[in-house]
Amino acid sequence: MSASVDEQTPRRRMLLGLGWVSFLVSLLGPVLANVRFLFPNVVYEGESVLKLDSLEKYLVGSITFFADKKIVLFREKDGFRACTAVCPHLRCVISPFVGAPGASPDILRARCPCHGSTFDGRGQVLGGPAPRGLDFFRVTKSPDGRVVVDTRKVVAPSEHFKL
Amino acid sequence: MVTESPKETGRRKAVSWIRDNRVVRSIFRRGYPDNDLDRAAVMFSNFFLHVLPARTHVHSLKPTYTWGLGIISLFLFVILLGTGSLLMFFYVPSTERAYSDMKDLQFVVSYGVVLRNLHRWAAHAMVAVVFLHMCRVFYTASYKAPREFNWVIGVLLWGATLMMSFTGYLLPWDQLAYWAITVGSSIASYPPLVGEYIRTLMLGGDTVGQNALIRFYVMHVIVLPGIMMILMGVHFWRIRKDGGLSRPPAPPAEAARGEAAAFSPHKTYMLVELAEGKTPMVDAQAPEEEVMSWPHTVFRMLVVFVGVVAVLSAVAYFFDAPLEELANPDHPPNPAKAPWYFLGLQEIVSYSALAGGVIVPAAAIIGLMTIPYVDRNPEGQGAWFTSAQGRRITLWSVVAVIPVVLVLTWLNEHYAVRILVPGASQIWVDLLNPGTILIALFAAGSLYTWRRTGSSRMGALALYSYFLTSYLIYTLIGLYFRGANWAWIWPWQATGLH
């Protein structure tokens, strides 16, 4: 269709444009549906509420590293704290915390083997590329007296589960 | 006329019986092309040869111009399709079976180990050759008009080649695979806003597990090869439409299209050649500058193919593809290294994930794609490094980058943001690291070269040489100078993985 014909028939031109617009809009639905299809609604990736051993198994001053559950449990004289063992940089599992038993959290150190990020016992980044500190999780007690860590609830690093 | 001996008559009859019988004729239609008419016709009548022109410009056949890198990439791709299809018969993409299927291929299946080796080494070779091909095209200024968009398709093909390698990396389900994909998919979560969605889309969940394995498998065996075949088809088709491979422009008097002088009186032209006016036949000034593609091009391709297969077979026979122990989600190997072609990026990721995972790759891809649209003058097309000045600028750009990268690496070891200010905010780590500083320096150096010489081509030469050299240095650092916890080591201190 040449331009001159178009100019003579503005109504036809408008209808043609309307047709194109509705065609493109109608494409949007199927495209979005296909993208949405690729995002799973249910994933089976293990538990987010982790049940550990009974309270008295963890001695005051001990730091327990759970590689399979990817958490670290601190038993301090004020109570329990738990943080993730997954490095916030690129999700490698960090090495266990090192430091004398009962040492202050400021002295404890953990490193990530992948790119060398360093963290202290409060989860703070001391060096390396990690963009933020380690997340700390809410610790509670189960009715049968076991330690429960809820990885869905992030809390302040100083928050203790007091006995 | 000399009479044939009965023996010769017999041989001639035997050859003719094989070559000229009804079945062979029904397949190949014209018999063996032993004259120029048939040599031209074979390019039209054979499906697999029709992508080639009937005649090829002699410049396109110079080994020192192309180094055969494009065609080697194609052959490696074909070898990968063949070996990959065979491997698929013995591989099940399940977290419970994948690793033991690899072990079976190594120890139980006849020739399984050779096929896996061929597939692995061909993949490594393709990553290297495609990159070298891009360097050849860049340094001969072959991305210039009318080939700008074909360069863009080439950059996409490079990206697709890397994605093919990355998706194939997870399939053995060993330690290296598991942690390389954990790290790689986490890098994908760094772009602002969309990052986490990209990562979920890649993994089909939140951790590298069964969902991730099947997604990577489908990408590796169907989606990416399909995309690559389409892109390659367009890539080759555009080479033909743009008049064959790039070469130095013809002298002005001859090149004036539409004038009688542009056409050789010794040739016959077809309408299709005159319509576009830039096929190899019209561009060639004289018949002696072009040769029949059969046999000159076709048989060179055959020789290159045999050479590629021979070298790969030798490597696959003597060197086994590595396979580590079964993937263990509890413990990353220390150091956890990406495949060698991503080690340069991993080095920058170790400074800042945003810099190495998003800023640097985005700058590289966008920079590469826009080069033909920024450097628009036709200067230097078809000549290595454009000119003596271009050669000098390339050399000095390469030489200048080496100390800059080394000094930045040293500074980062001793005076990185978090060493000077422990617990410094992430914004400063993302902004002030060797990766981002280099991008700024490269842009400045390239613009300065452009200003000084008044030539965008010189600026582009400098920029590409900076990019190439720093990429190589960071790859070498990642390969030989990084040990446990990604700490700096000397190559002789390396103790292997763990």
Contacts between the chains, C-beta under 8 A, distances in Angstrom:
chain1	res1	chain2	res2	distance
A	38	B	201	5.7
A	38	B	204	7.7
A	39	B	197	7.8
A	39	B	200	6.2
A	39	B	201	6.8
A	40	B	200	8.0
A	40	B	204	5.5
A	40	B	205	6.2
A	40	B	211	6.7
A	43	B	204	7.5
A	43	B	205	4.0
A	43	B	206	6.7
A	43	B	211	6.7
A	45	B	205	5.6
A	45	B	206	6.0
A	45	B	207	5.3
A	45	B	209	6.3
A	67	B	330	3.8
A	67	B	331	6.2
A	68	B	329	8.0
A	68	B	330	5.3
A	70	B	330	7.8
A	89	B	186	7.6
A	89	B	353	5.8
A	90	B	182	7.2
A	90	B	183	4.5
A	90	B	186	4.0
A	90	B	187	6.4
A	90	B	349	7.1
A	90	B	353	6.2
A	91	B	182	5.4
A	91	B	183	7.3
A	91	B	186	4.6
A	92	B	179	6.9
A	92	B	182	6.9
A	92	B	183	6.8
A	92	B	332	4.6
A	92	B	336	6.3
A	93	B	330	6.4
A	93	B	331	6.2
A	93	B	332	5.8
A	111	B	485	5.4
A	112	B	485	7.3
A	113	B	332	5.5
A	113	B	333	7.7
A	113	B	334	3.7
A	113	B	335	6.6
A	113	B	336	6.4
A	113	B	484	6.7
A	113	B	485	5.5
A	113	B	486	7.8
A	114	B	179	7.5
A	114	B	183	6.2
A	114	B	332	6.0
A	114	B	334	8.0
A	114	B	335	7.2
A	114	B	336	4.8
A	114	B	486	6.6
A	115	B	346	8.0
A	115	B	349	6.6
A	115	B	350	4.1
A	115	B	486	4.8
A	116	B	350	6.8
A	116	B	485	4.4
A	116	B	486	4.4
A	116	B	487	6.2
A	124	B	423	5.9
A	125	B	418	7.2
A	125	B	423	6.3
A	126	B	418	7.1
A	126	B	422	5.4
A	126	B	423	6.5
A	127	B	416	7.7
A	127	B	418	4.6
A	127	B	419	6.5
A	127	B	422	6.9
A	128	B	350	7.7
A	128	B	418	6.8
A	129	B	349	7.1
A	129	B	350	5.8
A	129	B	351	5.9
A	129	B	352	5.3
A	129	B	353	6.0
A	129	B	429	6.6
A	131	B	353	6.7
A	131	B	354	7.4
A	131	B	426	4.4
A	131	B	429	7.5
A	131	B	430	7.9
A	132	B	426	6.7
